[in-house]
């Protein structure tokens, strides 16, 4: 790195570190620059390119597909190579580290792969065929971790790694994601203490007010890039910094920590993409773009799953279209990470300010009627609010009494919306395979989220992809949609998106790639009605490769990509 560039980057770090840690800013910047030098010396790391229309990510656990006697990461890799191929460009492997609870999100050791899944060589092999996204679950760590055990023993440096709290203080303003205690009493070698536990008493919040914690986490992130991470997902990042008397959400210090992470990764592993996971209302979510170039490159598009579901349950895309119409264009270095289903539930907080209480109640009632569960969060005043809907997305869209034909058509129509809106799409593995609610997993664990986290036996899955009509049709048709999408430059994340008002029953947007001139009109009928629409001009419907007139009828749940 040329000395002038080095000095500029160091000074940028100093300013941020002084905001976080006062007079220690210069010292810490020196230590970080040495860390970057250690991770880059002797290595050539050409900058990875920015995302395009060809980027589509599969979201999966390391053991979503299993086979007896084989490391699940190897099974996943083999299965993807054989059946999925280049349909997707990237794979998000949900936390693959040793853990004690929350299906991976209570990490024991950030630096190792769980032996139950495989090892770092399996990760490296997978990275040769797919870009990878790793989770950085750095708001909290397992109480069984070496870090927290050191805290309990009052042993340096870990006795300063966690947030001690006074239970007599007022914590009513603190945002609570779950209806569980915020503070947990523990016995340490230095006496009884209370520690901050945002998510559970097995997930102990880490103290980023201690600069040594930040340095350790930065070193871990750089290790991830060395093992093949192109994307790093900052899990629950909005909760990171704690300050009594505030909501402890999205604090300026939290944003500054993300900016430091961005600067360090830009120096050591250029092109690495930070994705922030914040299940919150839209304005708070997009705040993690910073100025468009200095914070996260991508943010999860949390309103999309709940608004798409609402559209199909009501047969009216008006609320979804209104929301899409309000989206501001992102910078050339930022975009959205879009999804419908994931390992978590369908978040309800992003619907705040968009859906009425009655409309949210409709979603809750339909989720229960379709065999799902509802998880609640503590409001801090003794009341609880629905936090997320726990249900497989296919079952969320379609009631148990409806036909498989309707189920498949509605599901594919919903995923056409996902593949069409501005950003990079993420496809949950159970969506790709047309999975349903996993009641056995739910009942065995008593954990609501397990309803959509089934582990699939490889041989059984292979048979079902041939013989089960829902699995087979969803897999083949969704794969084909994705493959077509990856050839269409109008779906580049930087392409313009404009809402087209035709009929409230039809989700309609235009995507225009200004650099190439490629233009697509997206039409998705979210209703059970046949809907007549009038288009500005004739065009070619690229999914079925047919000419369409300016006046056409969309059959129930029909979807089109029209080149015009």
Secondary structure, DSSP 8 states (H G I E B T S, - for coil): --HHHHHHHHHHHHHHHHHHHGGGHHHHHHHHHHHHHHHHTT----------TT-EEEEE-TTSEE-TTS-HHHHHHHHIIIIIGGG-SEEEE---S-BSSGGGTSBS-TTS--TTT--HHHHHHHHHHSEEEEEE--SEEETTSHHHHHHHTT-TTGGGSB-B--TTS--TTS--SSSS-SEEEEEETTEEEEEE-SSBTTEEEB-TTSHHHHHHHHHHHHHHHHTTEEEEEETTGGG-S--TTS--SS-HHHHHHHHHHHHHHHHHSTT-EEEE---S-HHHHHGGGTTTTSS-SEEE-HHHHHHHHHHHHHT--HHHHHHHHH-----TT-EEEEES--SS-EESGGGTTTS-HHHHHHHHHHHHHTT-EEEEEE-SSS-EEEEEEES-HHHHHS-TTS-HHHHHHHHHHHHHHHHHSSSEEEEEHHHHTT----HHHHHHH--GGGGG---EEHHHHHHHHHH-HHHHHHHHHHHHHHHHHTT-GGGSTTSEEEE--S-TTEEEEEEE-TTT--EEEEEEE-SSS-EEEE-SS-EEETTTTEEE-SEEEE-TT-EEEEE-
